[in-house]
């Protein structure tokens, strides 16, 4: 592997957007999303409605990755229409811009640092620290990492974690958290009043449940996987990107719906590489081609979810059985 500085410079070549492509992918995804949302409100066959509802949730994930790139200042900067679209979308999907950008920027600057605040990421404790923790500290640590908490990310990670808590902590700074919750309540009420329970389920609950559960798990597994390693003695930016961030193996369809966010090791090395250029960067830079991997295979998902603590002595993530 070439020196850190040389690798960072090599990756910088791909940190240039194609403005036409950025707009094409943004608008085409947004149009697909609007069409699917509309279909869930129509009086059509229930099976077709269910398919549209599931697809709505998956396309929301893709649009969120585009929003995520915009917040990184990777695409469509200095565009007023793009800023309006992204602000509205961020509030709509319960990831208000002021909260998401602050927490996610912190995550990138402190990726794999165990002895820092877990702002914008799932907390990772060492075996020793967990053993010395109070029962209350253990409970909340395990609650955040619990598979059910991740599955119901709609409530715990987004409504509470991304909107309510930040607003209550800093009302003036994160007023958009309150706007997101109020808007969501208004949308739920209107959909129910004009469409009834079926519309509420197919238009709101299923799409949001799928999108938030998928988003929560992707974010978890990108830094909590069996082969992840954390250097707690001498933190290094490049090492943190390549050793503590996964490449999630997916096919073309999976990569489309997730906006190539599975190329997470490259994204953490340079967050200014547009999502549509990540595969190109991996293909052309040898150091990116042998990453630590995971996937959405059910067994791989289970292996990731069982991991709870970092054991420096074993140099690996361990389950709770490893503590005993």
Beta strands, then each sheet from edge to edge (+ up, - down):
strand 1: 125-126
strand 2: 247-249
strand 3: 293-295
strand 4: 309-311
strand 5: 316-318
sheet 1: 1+ 4+ 5-
sheet 2: 2+ 3+
end
